[in-house]
Structure formats: C-alpha cells, structure tokens
Amino acid sequence: LDVVDLSFDTGQKIEVYVAMDHDTRSHGLRGFKELDVDGMLFYFPSPSSAPFTMEGMSMDLDIAWFDRTGKLIDHGT
C-alpha cells in the first residue's frame, strides 16, 4: 500500500495508507491486527456517497470526510 504524510492547519501531521482504486477501497483495513501508520485515506476522484462498513475489523476506528481542499466536512462518532 502507498503511504503519504498529511499535514493539517493545526500543525498536526499523520502518516496514512492511501486507498486510490476500487479494489483497495473495498478491502480497506480488513484483516489488519494493528497499524504501523495512523490510518487510511480513502481517495475518490469525484464527490462520493460510498457507504463504509467496519466488517471484519479487529480494532476501533474513527471516520471523517474531507472535501477536495482538505476541509473537514463531517466525522463519525
């Protein structure tokens, strides 16, 4: 999986896997027991309302949605 560093306006930096294509997005983090990065970024080339599921996950997850400029739109609880 590709890994990128993300920087936020707050100064926070995180390292994430990037799911760029349908197959990688569909698989997500399923099967991971632990992560050696901070999470996964699901990239969609255009605005999307794709559903997400936590099926097959062995760890707690948080989810957030950002627009194309990086602005936080919404986050799950």
Secondary structure, 3 states (H helix, E strand, C coil): CEEEEEECCCCCEEEEEEECCHHHHHHCCCCCCCCCCCEEEECCCCCCCCCCCCCCCCCCCCCEEECCCCCEEEECC
